Amino acid sequence: MERKHFLKLLAALPLSVAAMKLHELQQITSTFSPSVKMPVLFLGHGSPMNAIEENEFVTGFRNVARNIPKPQAILCISAHWETPGTFVTAMQHPQTIHDFGGFPKALFDVQYPAPGSPELARETQALLNPTEVGLDEKWGLDHGAWSVIKHLYPAADVPVIQMSLDYRQTPQYHYDLAKQLSALRSKGILIIGSGNMVHNLGLVDWQNLNKVDYAYEWAAEANEKMKKFLNTNDHKSLINFRSQGKSFDLAIPTPEHYLPLLYTIALKEEKEELALFNDKAIAGALTMTSVRIG
């Protein structure tokens, strides 16, 4: 939300609430310098092996970073941090979490020592008020974050925080919560949702795990419908994904990999451009389709 629209909304609020929201906006202004409005990304992260492999998807991540301003910090919403409640990482030096098994030692050896940002964590906490947001000192960066961000900023010189997914809440709740983050875009913060639009590990063709542009019929159908909804700004249909039929039920057996997409599209303004990249399926039941807004 632009500052002028934010201020218009203040006039409609009770005085005490308006004063609180204005104070929150001033907090953000005091911590991060105004900048060109940052884009918003949804990154289809796929296998953790993308962290160490060279392939077309890794190239896509690198290319998008070359074509956007370098952020002052990153706020990442990853499919791999679900919690009862909402939390943001608030440590100065987040650990690299290897939250997977059965992969080569080379993957477990990867470290992504990007700094954290306790300041951004506190500003995010204030901005999301009255939603209660906890400051977390234990989590770090899971592979939904570091496996893709390392390709965007390999020098690990951009501070990164994560925000968790409250698994108790509805898709509409996540979409509405994301809208409250919009002021961060004008303060040099790159907001990234990391998951997969189509993600059904139970139906993956493990014999063809590296087969690119290969989708089961239901996966292709769901992905095409999702892209249609994205390109026509039909956010209602994307939020109500449980009403879109069997192909969506198969594509989204559990919501955690899909919900980061809602955090991305919620931040799209009416006339902003939306572009797709890495738009291919793998192993029948996964898509790497990624989204850039702005």
Backbone bond lengths (Angstrom), bond angles and torsions (degrees), N, CA, C in turn:
res aa  C-N    CA-C-N  psi(-1)  N-CA   C-N-CA  omega(-1)  CA-C   N-CA-C  phi
1 M - - - 1.464 - - 1.523 109.51 -
2 E 1.336 117.34 131.97 1.455 121.38 177.09 1.521 110.01 -68.70
3 R 1.335 115.82 154.14 1.471 120.30 -178.42 1.522 111.86 -56.71
4 K 1.368 116.87 -41.57 1.463 118.28 -176.29 1.529 111.38 -65.27
5 H 1.365 116.24 -35.50 1.454 118.73 177.66 1.522 110.58 -72.18
6 F 1.310 116.02 -36.24 1.458 121.22 177.44 1.529 109.77 -59.96
7 L 1.331 115.59 -45.54 1.463 119.89 -177.66 1.524 111.72 -67.34
8 K 1.347 116.65 -33.22 1.460 118.88 176.20 1.524 110.89 -62.58
9 L 1.322 115.33 -40.17 1.456 119.16 179.37 1.522 111.90 -64.68
10 L 1.328 116.20 -31.41 1.462 119.44 -179.56 1.522 111.73 -59.01
11 A 1.330 115.36 -34.91 1.464 119.61 -176.54 1.524 111.96 -64.06
12 A 1.338 115.85 -25.63 1.457 120.11 -178.23 1.523 112.52 -88.74
13 L 1.314 118.07 -4.45 1.453 122.06 -177.27 1.521 111.21 -95.62
14 P 1.334 117.45 154.69 1.474 119.75 170.89 1.514 109.54 -56.53
15 L 1.314 116.87 151.34 1.460 121.45 -172.64 1.523 112.04 -56.24
16 S 1.350 117.47 -44.18 1.460 120.00 -177.34 1.517 111.43 -64.50
17 V 1.335 117.01 -40.14 1.463 121.02 179.23 1.519 110.30 -68.54
18 A 1.343 116.55 -42.85 1.457 120.39 179.14 1.518 111.36 -60.23
19 A 1.325 116.42 -42.59 1.460 120.37 179.65 1.522 110.47 -62.86
20 M 1.326 116.40 -39.99 1.460 120.46 -179.93 1.523 110.67 -64.44
21 K 1.347 117.54 -45.49 1.455 120.83 -178.89 1.527 111.24 -65.96
22 L 1.333 117.92 -38.79 1.455 120.60 177.85 1.524 110.16 -63.89
23 H 1.329 116.41 -39.79 1.467 120.13 177.39 1.523 110.63 -61.38
24 E 1.349 116.91 -39.55 1.467 120.41 178.63 1.520 110.75 -63.36
25 L 1.347 117.07 -42.37 1.458 120.16 179.12 1.517 110.68 -64.28
26 Q 1.332 116.93 -38.78 1.459 120.26 178.44 1.522 110.88 -66.84
27 Q 1.342 117.75 -34.27 1.457 120.70 176.32 1.520 111.02 -59.87
28 I 1.323 115.40 -44.81 1.456 119.75 179.83 1.525 109.94 -62.68
29 T 1.328 115.93 -44.88 1.452 120.26 -179.71 1.519 111.45 -59.87
30 S 1.332 116.64 -36.52 1.457 119.21 -176.69 1.518 112.29 -73.99
31 T 1.331 117.76 -24.65 1.455 121.19 -175.75 1.520 112.44 -91.26
32 F 1.324 117.89 -41.22 1.457 121.84 -175.19 1.523 109.73 -122.54
33 S 1.316 115.26 135.82 1.459 120.74 -178.18 1.522 110.28 -71.13
34 P 1.328 118.09 144.93 1.461 120.27 174.87 1.522 110.37 -58.53
35 S 1.318 116.06 146.73 1.459 120.29 -178.23 1.515 109.06 -148.15
36 V 1.322 115.38 174.70 1.455 120.61 168.27 1.519 107.39 -58.64
37 K 1.328 117.60 140.32 1.457 120.06 -178.10 1.520 110.19 -60.21
38 M 1.309 116.05 125.86 1.454 121.33 -179.93 1.526 110.87 -75.02
39 P 1.327 116.84 149.09 1.467 119.48 171.09 1.522 110.43 -70.40
40 V 1.304 116.08 178.04 1.457 123.37 174.43 1.527 106.91 -126.68
41 L 1.324 117.12 141.73 1.454 121.18 -176.85 1.521 111.81 -123.88
42 F 1.327 115.60 143.04 1.449 121.83 160.88 1.518 106.22 -116.09
43 L 1.339 116.46 123.08 1.455 121.35 -177.48 1.520 109.92 -112.70
44 G 1.331 115.63 121.02 1.455 120.22 172.09 1.519 108.18 -75.14
45 H 1.348 117.03 106.79 1.464 117.39 -169.31 1.516 114.11 -87.86
46 G 1.345 118.29 -24.85 1.452 119.57 175.86 1.517 113.45 60.78
47 S 1.344 115.38 -146.53 1.454 121.71 -177.31 1.522 111.85 -67.58
48 P 1.351 117.68 144.43 1.468 119.27 173.19 1.525 113.06 -56.84
49 M 1.332 117.17 -22.88 1.464 120.59 -179.73 1.522 112.63 -62.48
50 N 1.335 116.43 -18.70 1.468 118.59 175.31 1.519 112.05 -61.08
51 A 1.325 116.48 -17.71 1.466 120.16 178.53 1.521 111.70 -66.37
52 I 1.343 117.14 -30.72 1.465 119.58 -174.17 1.525 113.58 -121.62
53 E 1.328 117.70 -4.52 1.460 120.22 179.49 1.528 110.79 -92.54
54 E 1.312 114.88 159.78 1.458 121.53 171.44 1.524 107.36 -106.97
55 N 1.310 116.75 116.47 1.470 121.06 179.48 1.526 109.38 -154.08
56 E 1.305 116.50 178.99 1.471 120.18 -174.97 1.524 112.27 -67.04
57 F 1.315 117.65 -26.12 1.462 119.58 -179.83 1.525 111.12 -73.73
58 V 1.314 115.68 -41.23 1.467 120.49 174.78 1.530 109.97 -60.07
59 T 1.333 116.33 -42.20 1.465 120.34 176.74 1.520 110.89 -60.40
60 G 1.336 116.81 -38.97 1.463 120.55 178.13 1.509 112.41 -63.07
61 F 1.349 117.07 -40.63 1.462 120.24 177.38 1.529 110.28 -62.57
62 R 1.326 116.67 -44.81 1.464 120.34 -178.96 1.525 111.29 -63.80
63 N 1.320 116.12 -40.56 1.465 119.84 -178.07 1.520 111.94 -64.54
64 V 1.320 117.30 -39.01 1.461 118.52 -178.43 1.525 110.30 -67.02
65 A 1.329 117.06 -34.85 1.469 119.63 178.70 1.517 111.58 -66.81
66 R 1.338 116.87 -33.59 1.470 120.41 -179.76 1.523 112.13 -68.94
67 N 1.317 116.39 -19.64 1.461 120.16 -172.99 1.521 114.22 -110.04
68 I 1.329 115.98 16.28 1.456 120.12 174.78 1.523 108.39 -131.55
69 P 1.338 117.60 157.93 1.473 119.08 176.87 1.531 110.35 -62.64
70 K 1.321 116.06 148.78 1.461 119.01 176.42 1.527 108.91 -71.78
71 P 1.321 117.62 126.71 1.469 119.55 -175.52 1.525 112.93 -76.97
72 Q 1.322 115.32 159.42 1.458 120.88 171.24 1.524 110.91 -76.04
73 A 1.326 116.34 -28.85 1.462 121.88 178.31 1.523 107.84 -165.08
74 I 1.331 115.79 166.85 1.459 122.49 -179.45 1.521 109.07 -123.66
75 L 1.324 115.67 135.83 1.454 122.70 169.43 1.525 106.52 -112.40
76 C 1.327 117.25 116.65 1.459 121.88 -175.93 1.522 110.64 -113.65
77 I 1.333 115.43 132.16 1.458 122.12 172.59 1.520 106.39 -108.54
78 S 1.329 116.31 107.80 1.459 122.24 -173.85 1.521 111.27 -104.58
79 A 1.339 115.12 145.71 1.462 120.82 175.96 1.520 112.49 -61.94
80 H 1.327 116.74 -17.89 1.460 120.16 -169.60 1.525 114.76 -99.68
81 W 1.336 116.56 15.10 1.461 118.91 173.43 1.513 108.95 -131.30
82 E 1.327 115.88 93.12 1.457 122.66 177.92 1.525 108.74 -108.28
83 T 1.298 116.20 136.29 1.457 121.53 -175.70 1.529 110.50 -144.17
84 P 1.344 117.65 158.04 1.468 120.80 170.30 1.524 108.75 -82.14
85 G 1.296 116.57 93.37 1.458 121.90 -171.29 1.513 109.31 114.93
86 T 1.328 115.70 177.24 1.465 121.81 -179.06 1.516 109.73 -111.41
87 F 1.327 115.98 132.57 1.457 121.99 -178.83 1.518 110.05 -134.89
88 V 1.332 116.05 152.80 1.465 121.63 170.66 1.519 108.34 -126.63
89 T 1.324 116.04 142.81 1.463 119.13 178.51 1.524 109.06 -72.42
90 A 1.323 115.83 135.75 1.467 119.77 -172.14 1.520 112.75 -130.71
91 M 1.336 116.58 17.92 1.465 118.85 179.26 1.531 110.46 -88.57
92 Q 1.320 115.80 158.06 1.465 120.72 -179.99 1.525 111.73 -75.52
93 H 1.343 116.13 -31.23 1.466 120.17 -176.13 1.532 109.13 -132.10
94 P 1.337 117.67 86.43 1.471 119.70 -178.40 1.530 111.71 -68.94
95 Q 1.316 115.40 141.16 1.454 120.19 177.34 1.521 110.80 -76.33
96 T 1.335 116.29 155.57 1.458 122.24 172.79 1.522 107.24 -88.14
97 I 1.334 116.97 113.62 1.462 121.72 -175.46 1.523 109.61 -93.32
98 H 1.318 116.47 126.39 1.465 122.07 176.42 1.528 107.42 -100.38
99 D 1.319 114.94 78.72 1.464 122.40 -171.75 1.523 110.88 -92.42
100 F 1.343 115.28 61.93 1.464 121.15 -178.83 1.525 107.24 -163.09
101 G 1.309 116.41 173.28 1.454 120.55 177.95 1.514 110.55 -145.31
102 G 1.335 115.55 163.01 1.456 120.45 174.82 1.506 115.78 81.25
103 F 1.317 117.40 15.66 1.459 121.45 -179.70 1.523 110.36 -109.63
104 P 1.339 117.55 165.90 1.469 120.47 -178.43 1.523 112.77 -63.63
105 K 1.336 114.87 155.06 1.458 120.99 179.61 1.529 111.33 -57.23
106 A 1.338 116.55 -33.13 1.467 120.11 -178.85 1.518 111.85 -57.86
107 L 1.328 116.96 -32.04 1.461 120.07 179.12 1.529 110.56 -73.98
108 F 1.331 116.53 -38.40 1.462 120.19 178.80 1.532 111.54 -71.29
109 D 1.303 116.30 -19.91 1.462 120.24 178.62 1.520 113.12 -78.90
110 V 1.327 116.89 -15.08 1.467 120.21 -176.95 1.527 110.07 -67.77
111 Q 1.311 115.13 131.33 1.457 122.26 171.61 1.524 108.16 -121.94
112 Y 1.319 115.85 139.79 1.463 119.96 175.65 1.534 107.19 -124.78
113 P 1.337 116.17 90.36 1.475 120.53 -169.60 1.529 114.81 -84.83
114 A 1.327 116.57 42.59 1.465 118.60 175.50 1.528 109.67 -63.92
115 P 1.317 117.89 142.05 1.473 119.23 175.85 1.516 110.94 -69.13
116 G 1.309 115.43 158.80 1.451 120.06 169.96 1.522 109.72 -88.55
117 S 1.317 116.06 -170.29 1.459 120.95 176.94 1.525 109.22 -149.15
118 P 1.326 116.28 87.80 1.469 118.73 176.06 1.532 111.96 -56.19
119 E 1.343 115.92 -31.32 1.472 119.77 179.62 1.528 110.52 -64.28
120 L 1.346 116.76 -47.65 1.460 119.90 179.12 1.529 110.26 -65.14
121 A 1.317 117.39 -36.45 1.463 120.14 177.78 1.532 110.50 -59.72
122 R 1.330 116.67 -45.53 1.466 119.58 -179.52 1.517 111.38 -67.55
123 E 1.334 117.23 -38.11 1.466 119.71 179.61 1.526 110.27 -67.23
124 T 1.330 116.43 -38.46 1.466 120.01 177.42 1.522 110.02 -64.69
125 Q 1.296 116.64 -42.22 1.455 121.65 177.55 1.530 110.72 -57.94
126 A 1.332 116.30 -45.37 1.462 120.33 -179.71 1.523 111.54 -67.90
127 L 1.319 115.85 -39.36 1.460 120.32 -176.52 1.523 111.91 -65.99
128 L 1.328 117.34 -32.32 1.460 121.31 -177.43 1.518 113.06 -86.44
129 N 1.317 118.68 -2.23 1.457 122.23 174.62 1.539 109.90 -53.44
130 P 1.323 121.36 135.21 1.468 127.39 15.58 1.532 115.09 -90.85
131 T 1.339 118.35 4.35 1.468 118.02 173.85 1.528 108.94 -62.26
132 E 1.309 116.44 130.72 1.463 120.23 179.46 1.515 109.26 -75.75
133 V 1.324 116.77 121.37 1.464 122.76 -179.04 1.520 108.50 -121.39
134 G 1.313 116.28 123.03 1.454 120.60 179.47 1.516 112.09 -87.63
135 L 1.336 116.53 147.22 1.463 122.21 175.51 1.531 107.87 -94.73
136 D 1.327 116.00 116.34 1.459 121.77 -173.16 1.524 110.88 -99.47
137 E 1.326 116.09 133.55 1.465 122.01 -179.64 1.526 112.49 -112.75
138 K 1.337 118.26 6.81 1.460 120.42 -171.43 1.522 114.29 -117.19
139 W 1.321 119.39 -26.67 1.460 120.69 -169.08 1.531 112.05 -71.53
140 G 1.294 118.23 -82.45 1.457 121.61 -176.97 1.513 111.35 113.94
141 L 1.351 117.32 -142.65 1.462 122.61 178.58 1.519 108.44 -117.08
142 D 1.328 117.18 114.53 1.461 119.99 177.38 1.519 110.02 -83.93
143 H 1.340 116.69 175.40 1.467 118.26 -172.11 1.523 112.69 -70.06
144 G 1.335 117.73 -19.44 1.457 118.74 173.66 1.513 112.06 -63.85
145 A 1.328 115.63 -25.63 1.474 121.12 177.70 1.530 111.16 -93.41
146 W 1.346 117.68 -62.32 1.464 118.91 -168.69 1.524 113.74 -70.63
147 S 1.335 118.32 -28.92 1.468 118.85 -176.65 1.521 112.80 -66.79
148 V 1.340 116.85 -23.45 1.462 120.03 176.77 1.529 112.11 -103.31
149 I 1.335 117.27 -39.04 1.466 119.11 -177.57 1.520 110.95 -64.75
150 K 1.341 117.58 -29.07 1.464 120.01 179.39 1.524 112.11 -63.02
151 H 1.332 117.30 -24.27 1.468 120.48 176.77 1.529 111.48 -83.83
152 L 1.322 116.51 -28.85 1.461 119.72 176.66 1.525 110.63 -72.96
153 Y 1.338 115.75 -45.35 1.472 121.22 -175.36 1.528 108.99 -134.34
154 P 1.335 116.72 76.87 1.467 121.19 -174.01 1.521 114.28 -62.34
155 A 1.322 118.19 -22.30 1.463 120.31 179.34 1.521 112.32 -76.10
156 A 1.328 117.53 -5.83 1.474 122.36 -179.59 1.525 111.39 53.73
157 D 1.330 116.00 39.37 1.461 121.27 -176.12 1.525 113.36 -106.27
158 V 1.331 116.94 10.06 1.463 121.27 176.21 1.531 108.13 -111.95
159 P 1.326 119.14 123.92 1.467 120.40 178.27 1.528 111.43 -59.35
160 V 1.330 115.62 141.44 1.466 121.49 -178.20 1.526 109.69 -130.71
161 I 1.327 115.74 132.17 1.460 120.26 167.39 1.528 108.01 -123.64
162 Q 1.316 115.68 157.29 1.459 121.21 174.87 1.520 110.33 -114.97
163 M 1.334 114.97 149.23 1.457 121.31 171.60 1.515 107.85 -118.67
164 S 1.329 117.07 134.13 1.460 121.01 -174.49 1.523 111.71 -82.02
165 L 1.336 113.99 164.29 1.461 122.54 174.24 1.530 108.30 -99.75
166 D 1.318 116.14 121.42 1.457 120.73 176.21 1.526 107.71 -77.83
167 Y 1.342 116.83 105.57 1.462 120.85 -172.76 1.527 112.85 -71.03
168 R 1.328 117.22 -7.70 1.466 119.64 179.96 1.524 112.26 -84.80
169 Q 1.323 117.13 -10.19 1.465 120.76 -168.54 1.530 112.89 -100.48
170 T 1.335 114.74 163.77 1.460 121.81 -177.88 1.531 111.02 -83.91
171 P 1.339 117.71 162.01 1.467 120.07 173.98 1.531 112.75 -55.83
172 Q 1.326 117.04 -39.36 1.467 120.13 179.66 1.519 110.54 -62.42
173 Y 1.315 117.18 -38.56 1.464 121.28 177.53 1.529 110.10 -59.56
174 H 1.328 117.47 -47.17 1.467 120.70 -178.40 1.524 110.88 -63.58
175 Y 1.311 116.68 -41.38 1.466 121.44 178.57 1.531 110.82 -61.65
176 D 1.321 116.21 -46.64 1.463 120.54 -179.06 1.527 111.55 -66.98
177 L 1.330 116.92 -38.64 1.462 120.25 178.69 1.528 110.11 -63.16
178 A 1.324 116.45 -41.29 1.458 120.25 -179.26 1.525 111.98 -60.30
179 K 1.310 117.89 -36.82 1.461 121.02 -178.95 1.529 112.02 -58.06
180 Q 1.311 116.81 -29.35 1.461 120.67 -179.31 1.532 112.84 -70.93
181 L 1.329 116.36 -11.69 1.468 120.35 -179.73 1.524 113.06 -86.89
182 S 1.320 117.82 -2.50 1.466 120.80 -168.27 1.525 113.56 -59.72
183 A 1.338 118.16 -32.68 1.467 119.77 -178.56 1.523 112.44 -62.09
184 L 1.322 117.24 -25.23 1.470 120.28 -179.41 1.527 111.98 -65.01
185 R 1.307 117.04 -27.63 1.472 120.18 -177.48 1.524 111.99 -61.35
186 S 1.305 116.82 -32.96 1.467 120.94 -179.49 1.518 112.73 -86.53
187 K 1.317 116.51 4.68 1.467 121.94 178.49 1.520 111.48 -115.38
188 G 1.330 116.11 21.93 1.457 119.91 175.17 1.510 115.00 80.27
189 I 1.333 117.51 17.23 1.456 120.84 -178.37 1.525 109.55 -98.76
190 L 1.324 115.94 124.93 1.460 121.74 175.73 1.525 107.99 -91.54
191 I 1.319 116.35 118.74 1.460 121.69 179.24 1.528 108.06 -98.44
192 I 1.328 115.48 125.60 1.463 122.02 -176.69 1.519 109.39 -124.04
193 G 1.329 116.34 127.05 1.453 121.60 166.13 1.516 107.94 -97.62
194 S 1.314 117.58 132.53 1.463 121.33 -177.57 1.522 110.31 -126.02
195 G 1.328 116.03 117.84 1.461 121.48 179.82 1.509 109.26 -169.07
196 N 1.317 117.55 -140.10 1.463 123.72 172.06 1.517 107.92 -153.84
197 M 1.322 116.57 134.19 1.458 120.21 -178.53 1.521 111.18 -65.52
198 V 1.322 116.83 -44.33 1.463 122.49 173.50 1.524 106.71 -111.76
199 H 1.329 117.00 121.48 1.466 119.86 -173.84 1.525 109.40 -153.14
200 N 1.344 115.21 94.90 1.458 119.73 177.79 1.531 108.35 -130.20
201 L 1.320 115.98 88.90 1.465 120.41 -177.47 1.523 111.71 -63.69
202 G 1.310 117.59 -27.61 1.450 120.52 179.97 1.513 113.68 -66.82
203 L 1.336 117.43 -20.82 1.461 121.33 -178.77 1.533 112.75 -114.38
204 V 1.325 116.98 10.27 1.464 120.49 177.94 1.529 110.20 -62.28
205 D 1.330 115.69 138.93 1.463 121.70 173.87 1.527 107.99 -84.12
206 W 1.325 116.47 91.72 1.462 121.05 -173.54 1.528 112.00 -66.73
207 Q 1.333 117.38 -20.79 1.464 119.84 177.66 1.526 111.59 -75.09
208 N 1.319 115.73 -15.71 1.467 120.81 -179.72 1.526 110.26 -128.76
209 L 1.318 114.64 44.25 1.460 120.28 -172.93 1.524 112.63 -61.34
210 N 1.321 117.44 -31.73 1.463 120.74 -177.56 1.531 112.81 -101.07
211 K 1.321 116.18 11.29 1.464 119.70 179.82 1.529 109.25 -78.80
212 V 1.327 115.53 117.21 1.471 121.92 -175.36 1.522 110.39 -94.18
213 D 1.307 115.12 148.12 1.455 123.52 -179.27 1.528 111.02 64.17
214 Y 1.303 115.07 40.36 1.460 122.70 -177.41 1.521 107.61 -129.20
215 A 1.340 115.83 112.98 1.461 120.89 -177.94 1.516 110.15 -135.31
216 Y 1.323 115.95 140.25 1.453 119.66 168.70 1.532 108.53 -62.64
217 E 1.318 115.47 160.06 1.470 119.69 -176.32 1.526 111.46 -58.36
218 W 1.320 117.19 -42.39 1.466 119.74 -178.63 1.532 111.46 -66.72
219 A 1.353 115.95 -34.96 1.465 119.68 -179.68 1.527 110.45 -69.08
220 A 1.333 116.15 -42.44 1.464 120.19 178.07 1.529 110.62 -64.02
221 E 1.333 116.35 -41.32 1.464 120.21 179.68 1.524 111.27 -62.72
222 A 1.318 116.43 -46.21 1.467 120.19 -179.74 1.520 110.60 -63.94
223 N 1.321 117.22 -43.59 1.465 120.01 -178.79 1.519 111.79 -63.08
224 E 1.329 116.79 -41.11 1.468 119.91 178.88 1.526 111.22 -65.56
225 K 1.310 117.31 -39.19 1.466 119.83 177.89 1.519 110.67 -66.19
226 M 1.319 116.65 -41.90 1.460 119.98 178.30 1.516 111.01 -59.65
227 K 1.324 116.25 -44.40 1.475 120.35 -179.65 1.525 110.82 -65.28
228 K 1.322 116.74 -37.02 1.468 119.48 176.93 1.526 110.03 -62.59
229 F 1.324 116.84 -45.16 1.458 120.29 179.07 1.526 111.11 -63.28
230 L 1.334 116.74 -39.06 1.468 120.25 178.17 1.520 110.96 -63.26
231 N 1.310 116.57 -45.78 1.465 120.74 -174.34 1.521 113.55 -74.55
232 T 1.327 116.87 -17.47 1.467 120.57 178.36 1.536 111.64 -106.67
233 N 1.341 116.09 9.88 1.471 121.11 -179.19 1.522 112.57 57.33
234 D 1.323 116.60 32.15 1.457 120.71 178.66 1.529 108.40 -87.25
235 H 1.312 115.00 73.24 1.458 120.00 -177.56 1.520 111.81 -69.52
236 K 1.316 116.62 -29.79 1.469 119.57 -179.68 1.519 111.10 -59.33
237 S 1.341 116.54 -43.00 1.463 119.68 -179.84 1.520 111.39 -67.99
238 L 1.341 116.49 -35.21 1.462 119.74 178.45 1.524 111.41 -69.92
239 I 1.320 116.54 -35.91 1.465 120.03 176.47 1.522 110.38 -67.87
240 N 1.332 116.12 -42.84 1.468 121.14 -178.32 1.531 110.23 -90.56
241 F 1.322 116.32 52.21 1.467 119.82 -174.72 1.524 112.69 -66.97
242 R 1.318 117.96 -20.93 1.461 120.28 178.45 1.529 112.56 -74.90
243 S 1.327 116.46 -4.48 1.471 120.46 178.63 1.523 111.95 -106.95
244 Q 1.330 117.68 13.43 1.467 121.20 -172.89 1.524 114.26 -102.54
245 G 1.311 117.78 8.21 1.456 119.75 172.51 1.517 114.78 99.54
246 K 1.343 114.59 -177.49 1.457 121.62 -170.97 1.522 112.87 -63.61
247 S 1.337 117.06 -38.17 1.472 118.51 -177.78 1.528 110.57 -61.58
248 F 1.328 117.75 -37.94 1.467 121.17 177.48 1.529 110.82 -70.29
249 D 1.331 116.88 -37.33 1.463 119.88 178.51 1.522 110.86 -61.95
250 L 1.329 116.91 -38.83 1.459 121.12 177.68 1.526 111.26 -73.67
251 A 1.315 116.63 -36.63 1.471 121.12 -178.45 1.517 112.20 -71.40
252 I 1.338 116.90 -29.05 1.467 122.15 -175.67 1.527 108.84 -129.61
253 P 1.327 117.71 67.56 1.470 118.91 -179.85 1.524 112.47 -64.55
254 T 1.316 116.40 -32.39 1.469 123.11 171.08 1.523 106.62 -133.13
255 P 1.337 119.01 149.93 1.464 119.90 -166.67 1.516 117.00 -86.07
256 E 1.340 119.63 -9.04 1.464 120.10 -166.79 1.531 113.73 -62.78
257 H 1.337 119.02 -32.28 1.461 119.76 179.62 1.532 112.13 -81.70
258 Y 1.313 116.34 -18.31 1.467 121.43 -179.88 1.520 112.70 -89.71
259 L 1.318 117.15 -36.05 1.470 120.60 -174.60 1.530 114.03 -57.22
260 P 1.354 120.46 -35.73 1.473 118.13 177.14 1.531 113.40 -58.56
261 L 1.346 117.53 -25.87 1.461 120.07 174.86 1.528 110.34 -63.43
262 L 1.321 117.24 -38.49 1.471 120.46 179.87 1.524 111.24 -65.64
263 Y 1.329 117.11 -34.64 1.466 120.21 176.60 1.527 110.99 -64.88
264 T 1.314 116.30 -31.44 1.467 120.38 179.32 1.521 111.59 -75.21
265 I 1.333 116.92 -51.95 1.467 118.72 -174.86 1.521 112.09 -69.64
266 A 1.328 117.43 -25.95 1.468 119.65 178.51 1.517 111.55 -61.30
267 L 1.323 117.24 -24.79 1.459 122.07 -177.14 1.516 113.08 -91.68
268 K 1.313 117.32 1.19 1.463 120.95 179.10 1.517 110.48 -77.09
269 E 1.320 115.68 127.07 1.466 119.96 173.85 1.519 109.61 -85.53
270 E 1.327 115.96 160.73 1.465 121.60 -167.25 1.533 113.51 -52.79
271 K 1.323 117.41 -43.67 1.466 119.66 -173.45 1.523 113.07 -102.37
272 E 1.313 117.08 9.74 1.457 119.42 -179.97 1.523 111.17 -73.04
273 E 1.315 114.48 147.65 1.450 121.11 179.36 1.528 110.17 -79.58
274 L 1.317 116.17 142.97 1.455 122.58 174.75 1.519 108.46 -121.96
275 A 1.327 116.27 131.43 1.461 121.45 179.96 1.518 109.75 -130.28
276 L 1.336 115.94 143.10 1.456 122.14 177.26 1.524 109.94 -103.25
277 F 1.322 116.64 147.49 1.460 121.07 173.22 1.531 108.20 -148.45
278 N 1.320 116.64 169.04 1.478 121.69 -175.65 1.522 111.60 51.94
279 D 1.314 116.03 35.68 1.464 121.20 -170.69 1.535 111.15 -84.99
280 K 1.332 115.48 72.14 1.463 120.61 177.48 1.519 109.31 -141.76
281 A 1.338 114.32 154.64 1.460 121.35 175.91 1.523 109.58 -96.29
282 I 1.323 116.04 156.05 1.460 121.73 174.54 1.525 108.93 -136.45
283 A 1.314 115.15 147.81 1.469 122.66 172.54 1.523 113.59 53.65
284 G 1.326 116.90 26.70 1.454 121.16 173.68 1.511 115.70 82.48
285 A 1.334 117.46 -41.51 1.465 120.41 -167.45 1.523 114.44 -123.32
286 L 1.337 117.37 15.94 1.461 121.75 178.26 1.517 109.07 -133.15
287 T 1.343 116.70 146.77 1.460 119.97 170.20 1.516 109.53 -124.77
288 M 1.324 114.45 144.47 1.454 121.37 178.37 1.526 111.80 -97.53
289 T 1.308 117.68 5.65 1.461 122.99 -176.17 1.523 110.35 -49.20
290 S 1.331 114.82 127.30 1.462 122.55 -178.11 1.519 109.50 -123.81
291 V 1.316 116.05 159.04 1.469 121.69 -171.88 1.522 109.84 -132.34
292 R 1.332 114.36 135.79 1.463 120.86 170.44 1.521 108.42 -119.61
293 I 1.318 116.22 129.51 1.469 122.30 177.46 1.519 108.23 -117.36
294 G 1.319 116.77 128.90 1.446 121.65 179.00 1.510 112.70 89.22
